[in-house]
Structures are given as structure tokens and as C-alpha cells.
Amino acid sequence: MTTLEQRTDRAVRPFTVHFREEALDDLRRRLATTRWPTRELVGDRSQGVQLATMRALGKYWEKDYDLRRVPSRLNALPQFTTEIDGVNIHFVHVKSKHADALPLIMTHGWPGSVIEMLDTVGPLTDPTAHGGTAADAFHLVLPSLPGYGFSAEPAEVGWDLVRTARAWAELMRRLGYDRYVAQGGDVGAGVTDAIGRLGPQGLIGIHTNLLVPALNDPASLPAGTEEERAALAAIKVFQTSGNGYFVEMATRPETIGYALLDSPAALAAWMIDHDTDAYYKIARAFVDEKPSGNLTRDHILDNVTAYWLTGTGASTSRSYWEAYGPDAPAAGRPPLPDPRVPVGFSTFPGEIWRTPRSWAEKSYPTLNYFGQAERGGHFAAWEEPELFAVQLRAAFRPLR
């Protein structure tokens, strides 16, 4: 197709995942010949991902993990691609069997993918089988961010959170949804925050489980209570000793990309070194074989394997430069206005920081739901899909 044809083609095409056998053989070979560093000199994760964790992960990945799980899980669901603004976007689209289901577009983050949301499909689209009622049902759209998974990587700069949000609004319009809601965590929270501020026609509400304004400007939030001070302290710890990946990808994504495309062990280590709560849950799953909620060895490796076999280590890193880098085209853009649609927010106990209700209210004047889950952390939909679904049902119920 010519460039002009690609930019004007609005077709939505069915999609099926298939990996060549040679790619699977190459992955097994690379895992078998991994060059391991010496053991860390401390008893915690302060020097990075621990050798025992990576040894256990690498052994399971090479010897016991079924490399065909990724296509099997994804191909069990309706998948499609469509070109938006010059980029071919992949998405899972599951329609509920229940009448009057509410359309929901849900965005993953890094180091996530649509895979981390697959176990929410049942609870969200078929709530009667998962403790809810037919009135809680959603039609679910799960797009892969540009440069992630099976979405094409952008060929030009400028794909920041706002441009992605505009693409999602076009996707929902293209699917025929003239009334819908949006949700996101991690980078997906940034996209969802942006779509809420843009306020495209048809959007009636948003929900996030990461308070984006707190990460962008924590000093602007109240600090008068013990809960607020604890949240500020947790953010400071993350920004001073836990966000090495963030700084590298926001400033030098191409540099780390070489390692992520050449070594599956490097890719896995980079992806699991995100936040303290998630790291130790993943470590326990491999070292002690004790999964935390839905965070099993197979589910963790489904996500890492998808990154490896799609070769997206560099392009996903580049998305941080686009969204958060000081030299990104969007740097210096005037801030968008507050969302005019209702905003829901849920806090999970293992998140990088526990967001106080006062912060959510200050950040979003239209806040109409604040939920506190019993379990789960930064990757809430992945870790606790049933609890996550309960939060979304409650947040969006007033908007139906």
C-alpha cells in the first residue's frame, strides 16, 4: 500500500498471532547460553534483580514453560488491527452477551501488554459468571499501545500520551461506540488521564488506578495528614532509588534497547525490576513457587515472551522518551484542562504509593468514585482480576 492509502484506510481486520518455529528455537538457544553475572553483594533488591530470581526464572522459561501459550491465549479471543494516524493498531475486542453492556476501552502500561488484562475479560464481559449482575457488563476493547506487542511501532516522533489518547477516541468511533468509558493503569493511566482531559465526543467517564498528577507534581498535593506524608515519602523513595528504568527509558531508550533485543535474560530482568512490591511477588513465584494472586510463573512469562517474540524491547522503551523525556516533542506543551467527565479512582495496597482520597479529589474535581481494594498492587488487573473488576463495576455503575 502507498503511504496515502495507509493513512486513509480505516478498515478493521481480523488478526491471528503466529510465531515461526525458528523464533522459538532461537529463544531456547539464547536461554541455554545465558551469561550470568555474579551474585549481588546484598540481601535485598537494592543492587537490582537478584541472581537467584533470574536463575529460577531462566530455568523455568527454558525447560518447562510452554512457548505456545501466548498465541493460544490471544487467539482464543477476537483480535483485530486497524491503521490510525499512520500506525497499525492491534486490539482485542470482546463483546458481552448481555444487552446494554457499556463499552470500555482499557489501556495497559509498561512492562505490561494486553496479556496482563486477559483474565479480566470474563469478569468484565460476563459478570453473571463472576459474582456480578447483567447490568454490570462491558463490551471490552483492549488495544496494544503503539510499539507494544502486535501494534506497529511509530516511524516518526510525536506519539506521546495525548496522541495515543486521540487514537483511542478514533478507535472507539470506528467501532461504532458513541457512548463509552476508559480505564488505565501505569502508562495506561496517563493515556486515560489524557483522554479524559481531551473529552472526545462519546466519552462519559474514566477510571485509573495510578494517580498521574501525583507522579507528575507531588509537591502540589496536600501534605497535612499522616496518610498524605506517607504517600509523599513513598514517592520520594521511588524517585530516588526505584525508578532507574524510568530515567533510562525516558532519556536513553535506544541504548537499553540493544540489550533488550539481544538477550532474553536481560529483557526479563529489565521487565521485572519495576517496583518493590511487584518484584518480590514475582521473585516468590519463581524462587519459592508461591504465586501472589494471579501472578503465576506462566502468566509472568507470557508477558515477557510476548515482548521477546515481537521484538519490542526498544520500541516500548522509546515510548517513555515520547511521554516523559525532557527532549520529547511534547515537552513544554501547555497542560490540558481538568476532565469534565466523571472520574473514578481505585487504590490498591501494593501500589508504589497509597493515594489518599484528598489527593484524588484535588487532582480531579469531577471525582465521583474512590475505591480501596483489599489486595493487589501496581499491576492490579493482572494480579487480582476479580477484585479489579469489582472496582470497575462500582466506579462506572452510576454512569450507565
VENCOR-V258164 format. One line per field, one symbol per residue. psi: psi as a letter, one per 30 degrees, with the letter a starting at -180 (. if undefined). burial: I if it has 16 or more other C-alpha atoms within 10 Angstrom, else O. A space follows every 50 residues. Layout:
psi: ???
burial: ???
This chain:
psi: kleeeeffjgkjklkkkkkkeeeeeeeeeeefgkjkllklglgagfgakk eeeeeeeeeeeeefkjfgeeeeeefflklllkkkhfkjkkkkjjklfkkg kkkkkkkaakhaafeffegfeeeefiffghgalffgkkkkkjkklkfkbg klkkgllfiaeeeeeeeeeeeeeefgjgjllklllbefeeeeeeeeeehl kfkfllklgkjeeeeeiffflkhfleeeeeeeeeeeeeffggheeeeeef eheeefeeefffjeeeeeeeefidleeeeeeeeeeeefhjljbgileeee feeeeeeeffhgeeeeeffeeeefkfglffkfkkkllkkflkkkkkkkfg leljkleeeeeeejfgkgkjkjlellbeieeeeieeeeeeeeeeefeff.
burial: OOOOOIOOOOOIOOIOOOOOOOOOOOIIOOIOOOOOOOOOOOOOOOOIII IOIIIIIIOIIIOOIOIOIIOOOIOOOOIIIIIIIIIIIIIIIIIIOIOO IIIIIIIIIIIIIIIIIIIIIIIIIIIIOOOIOIIIIIIIIIIIIIIIII IIIIOOOIIIIIIIIIIIIIIIIOOOIOIIIIIIIIIIIIIIIIIIIIIO OOIIIIIIIIIIIIOOOIOOIOIOOOOIOIIIOOIOOIOOOIOOIIIIII IIIIOIIOIIIOIIIIIIIIIIIIIIIIIIIIIIIIOOOOIIOIIIIIII IIIIIIIIIIIIIIIIIIIIIIIIIOOIIIOOOOOOOIIIIIIIIIIIII IIIIIIIOIIIOIIOIIIIIIOIOIIIIIIIIIIIIIIIIIIIOIIOOOO
